[in-house]
Amino acid sequence: MTPLLMTSEEEEIHIGTPLIKDEELTDLGEMTTSAKVKTSIIIFISNVLSLFFLSVLTQLALLYYFYRIHIKREHRYTASDKDAYPIKKPKISLDLRYYAQLLGCELYEYKLVTEDGFVIVLNRLVDRKILRADHNCKPILMIHGLLQSSGAFLSGGYKSLAYLLVQNGYDVWLGNNRCGFDPQHTRYSINDPRMWDWDLTEMCKYDLTCMIDQVLKITKYSGKISLLGHSQGTTEITMLLSSQLSLGYEEKIDKCVLLAPAVYGGHLVNRKLFIKFMRFLPNSLFDLFFGIHAFIPIMMFMRNHMYRSPMYGLSSYAMFSYLFTSDDYRWDRSLRDIHFLFAPSYQSSKLMKWWLKGKGFREGKAILDEDVPWFNASTPELLLVIGEQDRLVDGNLFYEHLKAKEVSMQGKFSRLSIPEYNHLDVMWADAVQETVGREMLHFLGTQ
């Protein structure tokens, strides 16, 4: 493949609607006084209640972790025999570019503006040894999961899937959905409920389409782009290609890699008490408990102020393990704190409501209407990467749906099942390049 040409050490491009100054943002300005008061009260009450909810979950998670490790003595860790970075102990930094540079790469940032006014960040990962280009490198866009960010695909360093793709000649783009770590909108301020009036439908229609269009525009690539998603990222890709939205983007995409495809709910979603609690709250109480703006924003405050402490990485992992009945036994333990530096990110309470209520997850139930075909003859090829220990999603049901109900997809999809992997192992396992990466590269094809 022909290498890339980057024109500067850092490249930041604003694409779409021009950004406006902070003082021009509306702050509930078009609302009546009574509506402002009501909104402020809901925000205050939800902050208190969600803080209490988070505190209880954190304590339970840490107790569960202590029980597993020190009472049950689940010591199954194996020291990694591969280095993730050229130095033994990289510093703890919220700057993803720092970790890219350790790998001999550069991370370029593009700020895009979606059709509905959100400022989203798109990163491009480039190997510094690559000096010139004629824009013929095959672009691949990677889309992260719920509460995560683009850093999830690179935090594994030399052992990450993003680095593997770069080393195999791909033009790697790391996408970030709206709000992320720095919520910005061309009209609304962070305190305006209208800033948070979105769920997965808007993320598909505006965020993902914007990123695809701009990758093709910036690279001037003459062919089709490939997509790789993890968890919620796979949901976005599936919805983008489905008849439910009929956006026509299948004409711009040739292949999609779906890590832990989140199309059918796993059995965990009907068994965890905290999920049951959130699901069965009436909408009015859900709004009161979790707000009408960002979902538990105290999580981002804690990340920004505690990330240097080993306790942050431990508590983040303990929470993940407790909520999703999972473990980190197949990871490089030295990377655990780095992995969780790039999560959580800002999400809307409306998005969490989408997942837990309405059209969201149910055990054995799809997020799309199963009575009609989802795909057509133009739908790109799919590779489903399924961890058989994943209790949160059921990728095998998606595979069976493709076999039984999607006539136009016959011969255009395949499955990679890994018996011992869980929801995050398909992205963070120490051997992920061997177990997932090889099949992924074979599926994408030699460039």
C-alpha positions as CSV (number, residue, x, y, z in Angstrom):
1,M,0.0,0.0,0.0
2,T,1.1,3.6,-0.7
3,P,1.8,5.5,2.5
4,L,0.1,8.7,3.8
5,L,1.1,12.3,3.6
6,M,0.3,14.5,6.6
7,T,1.1,18.2,6.2
8,S,1.7,19.2,9.8
9,E,2.6,17.8,13.2
10,E,-0.9,18.5,14.3
11,E,-3.9,18.9,12.1
12,E,-7.3,20.2,13.4
13,I,-10.1,20.9,10.9
14,H,-13.5,22.2,11.6
15,I,-16.0,20.8,9.1
16,G,-19.7,21.7,8.8
17,T,-21.5,24.5,10.5
18,P,-19.1,27.2,11.8
19,L,-18.5,27.1,15.5
20,I,-19.8,30.0,17.5
21,K,-18.4,31.7,20.6
22,D,-19.2,30.5,24.1
23,E,-21.1,33.7,25.0
24,E,-23.4,33.1,22.0
25,L,-24.6,29.7,23.3
26,T,-28.1,29.6,24.6
27,D,-28.5,28.6,28.3
28,L,-32.2,27.8,28.6
29,G,-32.6,31.2,27.1
30,E,-35.8,30.4,25.1
31,M,-37.6,28.8,28.0
32,T,-40.1,30.4,30.3
33,T,-39.2,31.3,33.9
34,S,-41.3,28.5,35.3
35,A,-39.7,26.0,32.8
36,K,-36.2,27.1,33.9
37,V,-37.1,26.7,37.6
38,K,-38.6,23.2,36.9
39,T,-35.5,22.2,34.9
40,S,-33.1,23.4,37.6
41,I,-35.0,21.5,40.3
42,I,-35.0,18.3,38.2
43,I,-31.2,18.7,37.6
44,F,-30.5,19.2,41.3
45,I,-32.6,16.3,42.5
46,S,-31.3,14.0,39.8
47,N,-27.7,14.9,40.6
48,V,-28.3,14.0,44.3
49,L,-30.2,10.7,43.5
50,S,-27.8,9.6,40.8
51,L,-24.8,10.3,43.1
52,F,-26.4,8.1,45.7
53,F,-27.1,5.4,43.1
54,L,-23.5,5.5,41.9
55,S,-22.1,5.4,45.5
56,V,-24.1,2.3,46.3
57,L,-23.0,0.5,43.1
58,T,-19.4,1.4,43.7
59,Q,-19.4,0.0,47.2
60,L,-21.1,-3.2,46.1
61,A,-18.6,-3.5,43.2
62,L,-15.6,-3.1,45.5
63,L,-17.0,-5.7,47.9
64,Y,-17.7,-8.1,45.1
65,Y,-14.1,-7.6,43.8
66,F,-12.7,-8.2,47.3
67,Y,-14.8,-11.3,47.7
68,R,-13.7,-12.8,44.3
69,I,-10.0,-12.0,44.7
70,H,-9.4,-12.4,48.5
71,I,-12.2,-14.9,49.6
72,K,-12.7,-17.1,46.6
73,R,-9.1,-16.5,45.5
74,E,-9.8,-16.3,41.8
75,H,-6.1,-15.8,40.9
76,R,-6.0,-16.8,37.2
77,Y,-3.7,-14.1,35.9
78,T,-0.8,-15.0,33.6
79,A,2.0,-12.5,33.1
80,S,2.2,-11.2,29.6
81,D,5.2,-12.1,27.5
82,K,4.8,-9.1,25.1
83,D,5.4,-5.4,25.7
84,A,2.6,-3.0,25.0
85,Y,4.8,0.0,24.9
86,P,8.6,0.7,24.4
87,I,8.9,1.8,28.0
88,K,8.0,-0.4,31.0
89,K,5.7,2.1,32.8
90,P,4.1,4.8,30.6
91,K,2.9,7.8,32.5
92,I,-0.8,8.0,33.3
93,S,-2.2,10.6,30.9
94,L,-5.6,11.6,29.5
95,D,-3.9,12.6,26.3
96,L,-4.4,9.7,23.8
97,R,-1.8,11.3,21.5
98,Y,0.9,10.5,24.1
99,Y,0.2,6.8,23.8
100,A,0.1,7.0,20.0
101,Q,3.5,8.7,20.0
102,L,5.0,6.0,22.2
103,L,4.2,3.6,19.4
104,G,6.0,5.7,16.8
105,C,2.7,7.0,15.5
106,E,1.0,10.4,15.3
107,L,-2.6,11.1,16.2
108,Y,-4.3,13.9,14.3
109,E,-7.5,15.5,15.4
110,Y,-10.4,16.7,13.3
111,K,-13.4,18.5,14.8
112,L,-16.5,17.9,12.8
113,V,-19.9,19.5,13.2
114,T,-22.9,17.2,12.6
115,E,-26.0,18.2,10.8
116,D,-27.8,18.7,14.1
117,G,-25.1,20.9,15.5
118,F,-22.9,18.7,17.7
119,V,-19.1,19.0,17.6
120,I,-17.6,15.6,17.4
121,V,-13.9,14.5,17.4
122,L,-12.4,12.3,14.8
123,N,-8.9,11.0,15.2
124,R,-6.5,9.7,12.5
125,L,-3.7,7.3,13.5
126,V,-0.6,7.5,11.3
127,D,2.7,5.7,11.5
128,R,5.5,8.3,11.6
129,K,7.7,6.1,9.3
130,I,5.1,6.6,6.5
131,L,6.3,9.7,4.6
132,R,4.3,10.2,1.4
133,A,0.9,9.4,0.1
134,D,-1.4,9.4,-2.9
135,H,-4.6,8.8,-1.0
136,N,-4.9,5.1,-2.0
137,C,-4.7,3.7,1.5
138,K,-7.9,1.8,2.5
139,P,-9.7,3.8,5.2
140,I,-11.2,1.9,8.2
141,L,-13.3,3.8,10.8
142,M,-13.5,2.3,14.3
143,I,-16.6,3.1,16.5
144,H,-16.4,2.6,20.2
145,G,-19.0,1.3,22.7
146,L,-21.3,2.8,25.3
147,L,-19.6,5.1,27.8
148,Q,-16.3,4.6,26.0
149,S,-14.2,6.6,23.5
150,S,-11.8,6.2,20.7
151,G,-9.0,5.5,23.2
152,A,-10.4,2.0,23.8
153,F,-9.0,0.8,20.4
154,L,-5.5,2.1,21.1
155,S,-4.9,1.7,24.9
156,G,-3.4,-1.7,24.3
157,G,-0.4,-0.2,22.6
158,Y,1.5,-2.6,20.3
159,K,-1.1,-5.2,21.1
160,S,-4.1,-3.1,20.1
161,L,-6.3,-3.7,17.0
162,A,-5.8,-0.1,15.9
163,Y,-2.0,-0.5,15.8
164,L,-2.3,-3.9,14.0
165,L,-4.4,-2.2,11.3
166,V,-1.9,0.6,10.9
167,Q,1.0,-1.8,10.6
168,N,-0.9,-3.7,7.9
169,G,-1.3,-0.6,5.7
170,Y,-4.7,0.7,6.6
171,D,-5.6,4.3,7.0
172,V,-7.0,4.1,10.6
173,W,-9.7,6.5,11.8
174,L,-10.9,6.5,15.4
175,G,-14.4,7.9,15.8
176,N,-16.0,9.6,18.9
177,N,-19.7,10.0,19.3
178,R,-21.3,13.3,20.4
179,C,-20.4,14.9,23.8
180,G,-17.5,12.6,24.6
181,F,-15.3,14.2,27.2
182,D,-16.0,17.8,26.2
183,P,-19.7,18.3,25.2
184,Q,-20.0,21.0,22.5
185,H,-22.9,22.2,20.4
186,T,-23.2,25.1,18.0
187,R,-26.2,26.5,19.8
188,Y,-26.9,24.9,23.1
189,S,-24.8,25.0,26.3
190,I,-24.1,22.0,28.5
191,N,-26.8,22.9,31.0
192,D,-29.6,23.1,28.4
193,P,-31.8,20.0,28.3
194,R,-32.0,20.3,24.5
195,M,-28.2,19.6,24.4
196,W,-29.1,16.1,25.7
197,D,-32.2,15.3,23.7
198,W,-30.8,12.4,21.7
199,D,-30.4,8.7,21.6
200,L,-28.9,6.1,19.3
201,T,-31.1,7.1,16.4
202,E,-29.5,10.6,16.2
203,M,-26.1,9.1,16.7
204,C,-26.6,6.9,13.6
205,K,-28.2,9.5,11.5
206,Y,-25.8,12.4,12.3
207,D,-22.6,11.2,14.0
208,L,-21.8,8.1,12.1
209,T,-22.8,9.5,8.7
210,C,-20.8,12.6,9.3
211,M,-17.7,10.6,10.2
212,I,-18.0,8.4,7.1
213,D,-18.6,11.3,4.8
214,Q,-15.6,13.3,6.1
215,V,-13.2,10.4,6.1
216,L,-14.0,9.8,2.4
217,K,-13.7,13.6,1.8
218,I,-10.5,14.1,3.6
219,T,-8.7,11.0,2.2
220,K,-10.1,11.5,-1.3
221,Y,-10.3,7.7,-1.3
222,S,-12.0,6.5,-4.5
223,G,-13.4,3.2,-3.1
224,K,-15.5,2.2,-0.2
225,I,-14.7,2.5,3.5
226,S,-14.6,-0.3,6.0
227,L,-16.1,-0.1,9.5
228,L,-15.2,-1.8,12.8
229,G,-17.4,-1.4,15.9
230,H,-17.4,-2.7,19.4
231,S,-20.7,-3.2,21.4
232,Q,-22.8,0.0,20.9
233,G,-20.6,0.8,17.9
234,T,-21.9,-2.4,16.3
235,T,-25.5,-1.3,17.1
236,E,-24.8,2.0,15.3
237,I,-23.4,0.2,12.2
238,T,-26.3,-2.3,12.1
239,M,-28.9,0.5,12.4
240,L,-27.1,2.6,9.8
241,L,-27.4,-0.3,7.3
242,S,-30.9,-1.4,8.2
243,S,-34.2,-0.7,6.5
244,Q,-35.3,0.9,9.7
245,L,-33.4,4.1,8.9
246,S,-32.9,3.6,5.1
247,L,-30.0,6.0,5.0
248,G,-28.4,4.6,1.8
249,Y,-24.9,4.3,3.3
250,E,-24.4,0.7,2.3
251,E,-23.2,2.2,-1.0
252,K,-20.2,3.8,0.8
253,I,-19.2,0.7,2.9
254,D,-17.7,-2.6,1.8
255,K,-17.0,-4.6,5.0
256,C,-17.9,-4.4,8.6
257,V,-16.3,-6.0,11.6
258,L,-18.6,-6.3,14.6
259,L,-16.9,-7.0,17.9
260,A,-19.4,-8.2,20.5
261,P,-22.4,-7.3,18.3
262,A,-25.0,-5.6,20.4
263,V,-28.2,-6.4,18.4
264,Y,-29.7,-9.0,20.7
265,G,-29.7,-8.8,24.5
266,G,-27.9,-11.5,26.5
267,H,-29.3,-13.2,29.6
268,L,-27.6,-10.7,31.9
269,V,-30.0,-7.9,31.0
270,N,-32.9,-9.6,32.6
271,R,-31.1,-10.7,35.7
272,K,-29.1,-7.8,37.1
273,L,-30.9,-6.0,39.9
274,F,-29.6,-2.5,38.9
275,I,-30.9,-3.0,35.3
276,K,-34.3,-4.2,36.6
277,F,-34.4,-1.1,38.8
278,M,-33.7,1.3,36.0
279,R,-35.9,-0.5,33.5
280,F,-39.0,-0.6,35.6
281,L,-38.8,3.0,36.8
282,P,-41.7,5.0,35.2
283,N,-40.4,7.6,32.7
284,S,-41.2,10.4,35.1
285,L,-39.2,8.8,37.9
286,F,-36.4,7.8,35.6
287,D,-36.1,11.5,34.6
288,L,-36.1,12.5,38.2
289,F,-33.6,9.9,39.2
290,F,-31.2,10.2,36.3
291,G,-32.0,13.6,34.9
292,I,-32.9,15.1,31.6
293,H,-29.4,16.0,30.7
294,A,-26.1,14.0,31.1
295,F,-26.3,10.6,32.6
296,I,-24.6,10.6,36.1
297,P,-22.2,13.4,35.2
298,I,-20.3,12.9,38.5
299,M,-18.6,10.0,36.8
300,M,-16.8,12.4,34.4
301,F,-15.9,14.6,37.4
302,M,-14.3,11.7,39.2
303,R,-12.4,10.6,36.0
304,N,-11.0,14.1,35.5
305,H,-9.8,14.4,39.1
306,M,-8.9,10.8,40.1
307,Y,-7.4,9.3,37.0
308,R,-3.8,9.4,38.3
309,S,-4.8,7.3,41.3
310,P,-4.5,3.5,41.1
311,M,-7.8,3.5,42.9
312,Y,-9.5,4.9,39.8
313,G,-8.5,2.0,37.6
314,L,-9.3,-0.5,40.2
315,S,-12.8,0.9,41.0
316,S,-13.6,1.3,37.3
317,Y,-12.7,-2.3,36.6
318,A,-14.5,-3.5,39.8
319,M,-17.6,-1.7,38.6
320,F,-17.4,-3.2,35.1
321,S,-16.8,-6.7,36.6
322,Y,-19.7,-6.3,39.0
323,L,-22.2,-4.9,36.6
324,F,-21.5,-7.3,33.7
325,T,-20.3,-10.4,35.6
326,S,-17.0,-10.4,33.8
327,D,-13.3,-10.5,34.5
328,D,-9.9,-9.3,33.2
329,Y,-8.0,-12.7,33.4
330,R,-7.1,-12.6,29.8
331,W,-5.8,-9.0,29.8
332,D,-2.3,-7.6,30.3
333,R,-2.8,-6.5,33.9
334,S,-0.3,-3.7,33.5
335,L,-2.7,-2.0,31.0
336,R,-5.8,-2.1,33.1
337,D,-5.4,1.4,34.4
338,I,-4.7,2.8,30.9
339,H,-7.7,1.1,29.4
340,F,-10.1,2.8,31.8
341,L,-8.5,6.2,31.3
342,F,-10.7,6.7,28.3
343,A,-14.0,5.9,30.0
344,P,-16.5,6.9,31.0
345,S,-17.6,9.6,28.6
346,Y,-20.6,11.8,28.6
347,Q,-23.9,10.2,27.6
348,S,-27.4,11.5,27.6
349,S,-29.9,10.1,30.1
350,K,-32.2,9.7,27.1
351,L,-29.7,7.3,25.5
352,M,-29.6,5.2,28.7
353,K,-33.4,5.2,28.7
354,W,-33.3,4.0,25.0
355,W,-31.2,1.0,26.0
356,L,-33.1,0.0,29.1
357,K,-36.6,1.0,28.2
358,G,-38.6,1.3,24.9
359,K,-36.6,-0.1,22.0
360,G,-33.7,-1.1,24.2
361,F,-32.2,-4.5,25.2
362,R,-34.2,-7.5,26.3
363,E,-32.9,-11.0,26.7
364,G,-33.2,-12.7,23.3
365,K,-34.9,-9.7,21.7
366,A,-33.5,-7.7,18.8
367,I,-33.3,-3.9,18.8
368,L,-34.9,-3.9,15.3
369,D,-38.2,-5.2,14.1
370,E,-37.7,-8.9,13.2
371,D,-40.9,-9.1,11.1
372,V,-39.2,-7.3,8.2
373,P,-35.8,-7.8,6.5
374,W,-33.1,-5.6,7.9
375,F,-30.7,-5.7,4.9
376,N,-30.7,-5.7,1.1
377,A,-28.4,-6.9,-1.7
378,S,-26.2,-3.8,-1.3
379,T,-25.5,-4.4,2.4
380,P,-21.8,-4.9,2.9
381,E,-20.2,-8.1,4.2
382,L,-20.3,-8.7,8.0
383,L,-17.8,-10.4,10.3
384,L,-19.3,-11.2,13.8
385,V,-16.7,-11.6,16.5
386,I,-18.4,-13.3,19.4
387,G,-17.0,-14.0,22.9
388,E,-18.9,-17.1,24.1
389,Q,-18.6,-15.8,27.7
390,D,-20.3,-12.6,26.9
391,R,-23.4,-12.3,29.1
392,L,-24.4,-8.8,28.1
393,V,-25.1,-9.4,24.4
394,D,-26.0,-12.5,22.3
395,G,-24.1,-12.4,19.0
396,N,-25.1,-15.9,18.2
397,L,-28.8,-14.9,17.9
398,F,-27.7,-12.2,15.4
399,Y,-25.9,-14.8,13.4
400,E,-28.9,-17.1,13.5
401,H,-31.1,-14.2,12.4
402,L,-28.8,-13.6,9.4
403,K,-29.0,-17.3,8.4
404,A,-32.7,-17.7,8.8
405,K,-34.3,-14.3,7.8
406,E,-31.8,-12.3,5.6
407,V,-32.0,-13.9,2.2
408,S,-30.0,-11.1,0.6
409,M,-27.1,-11.7,3.0
410,Q,-26.5,-15.3,2.3
411,G,-22.8,-15.8,1.6
412,K,-22.0,-12.3,2.9
413,F,-21.5,-12.9,6.6
414,S,-19.3,-15.0,8.8
415,R,-18.8,-15.7,12.5
416,L,-15.7,-15.9,14.7
417,S,-16.5,-17.5,18.0
418,I,-13.9,-17.4,20.8
419,P,-15.0,-19.8,23.7
420,E,-13.2,-18.1,26.6
421,Y,-13.8,-14.4,25.7
422,N,-16.2,-12.0,27.3
423,H,-17.5,-8.6,26.3
424,L,-14.3,-6.7,26.5
425,D,-11.9,-9.5,25.7
426,V,-12.6,-9.2,22.0
427,M,-10.9,-5.8,22.2
428,W,-8.5,-6.0,25.2
429,A,-7.4,-9.6,25.6
430,D,-3.6,-9.9,25.6
431,A,-3.7,-12.2,22.6
432,V,-6.4,-10.3,20.7
433,Q,-4.2,-9.7,17.7
434,E,-3.8,-13.5,17.3
435,T,-7.3,-14.5,18.2
436,V,-9.2,-11.7,16.5
437,G,-6.7,-9.7,14.5
438,R,-5.7,-12.5,12.1
439,E,-9.3,-13.4,11.2
440,M,-10.1,-9.6,10.9
441,L,-7.3,-9.0,8.5
442,H,-8.2,-12.1,6.4
443,F,-11.8,-10.9,6.3
444,L,-10.9,-7.3,5.3
445,G,-8.6,-8.7,2.6
446,T,-5.1,-8.0,1.4
447,Q,-4.8,-4.4,0.3
